[in-house]
């Protein structure tokens, strides 16, 4: 589950992920920002549409080889051509097989 903190024009100011449920997200976020969950708005975009929009926006941050987005890897190297830790591991295994 992904939580976005946006300004009044819905520009993302911060993104957090890894929550197991909405209840878990609210509980963990509320610890850091007391009262913030009262300001949450319910999403009006279907999950499939939100995922497509998110992937389109993060295309420049994705791995150039497998297409994983930043929420799917722990490290990435490169500016114009990017490679994630998963692809580096596969390449390393192929070299040493």
C-alpha positions in Angstrom: 0.0 0.0 0.0 1.2 3.5 -0.9 0.6 6.7 1.0 1.1 10.1 -0.7 1.4 13.4 1.0 0.3 16.1 -1.5 -0.1 19.9 -1.6 -3.4 21.7 -2.4 -2.8 21.1 -6.1 -2.3 17.3 -5.5 1.5 17.6 -6.2 3.2 14.8 -4.3 5.4 16.1 -1.5 6.2 12.7 0.0 5.6 9.0 -0.6 5.7 6.1 1.8 5.0 2.5 1.1 5.1 -1.0 2.7 1.9 -0.8 4.7 -0.1 -4.1 4.9 -3.5 -2.4 5.1 -5.2 1.0 5.4 -5.5 0.4 9.2 -1.8 -0.3 9.5 -0.9 2.8 7.4 -3.1 5.1 9.5 -1.7 3.7 12.7 1.9 4.1 11.7 1.5 7.5 10.1 -0.5 8.9 13.0 2.4 8.1 15.3 4.6 10.5 13.4 2.0 13.1 12.5 -0.6 13.3 15.2 -4.1 14.2 13.8 -3.1 13.7 10.1 -5.4 10.8 9.4 -8.4 13.2 10.0 -7.3 15.1 6.9 -7.1 12.0 4.6 -9.3 11.9 1.6 -10.6 8.8 0.1 -9.2 7.9 -3.3 -11.5 8.4 -6.3 -9.3 6.6 -8.8 -9.7 2.8 -9.2 -6.7 0.8 -8.1 -5.8 -0.2 -11.7 -5.9 3.4 -12.9 -3.8 4.6 -10.0 -1.2 2.0 -10.6 -1.0 2.9 -14.3 -0.7 6.6 -13.4 2.0 5.9 -10.8 4.0 3.7 -13.2 3.8 6.4 -16.0 5.0 9.1 -13.6 7.9 7.0 -12.3 9.0 5.7 -15.7 12.2 7.9 -15.5 13.0 6.3 -12.1 12.4 2.7 -13.2 15.0 0.1 -14.1 15.8 0.4 -17.8 16.2 -3.4 -18.1 13.2 -4.9 -16.2 11.0 -1.9 -15.7 10.7 -2.3 -11.9 9.6 0.9 -10.1 11.4 2.3 -7.1 9.0 0.5 -4.7 10.1 -2.8 -6.2 13.9 -2.5 -5.7 16.2 -1.4 -3.0 19.0 0.2 -5.1 19.5 1.6 -8.5 22.5 2.9 -10.4 22.7 5.3 -13.3 21.1 8.4 -14.6 20.1 8.0 -18.2 20.2 4.2 -18.2 19.2 2.7 -14.8 19.8 -0.8 -13.5 18.2 -2.1 -10.3 19.7 -4.5 -7.7 17.6 -7.4 -9.0 19.1 -7.1 -12.6 22.6 -6.7 -11.2 22.1 -9.9 -9.2 20.9 -11.8 -12.3 23.8 -10.5 -14.4 26.3 -11.5 -11.6 24.7 -15.0 -11.4 24.9 -15.3 -15.2 28.6 -14.3 -15.3 29.5 -16.8 -12.5 27.3 -19.7 -13.6 
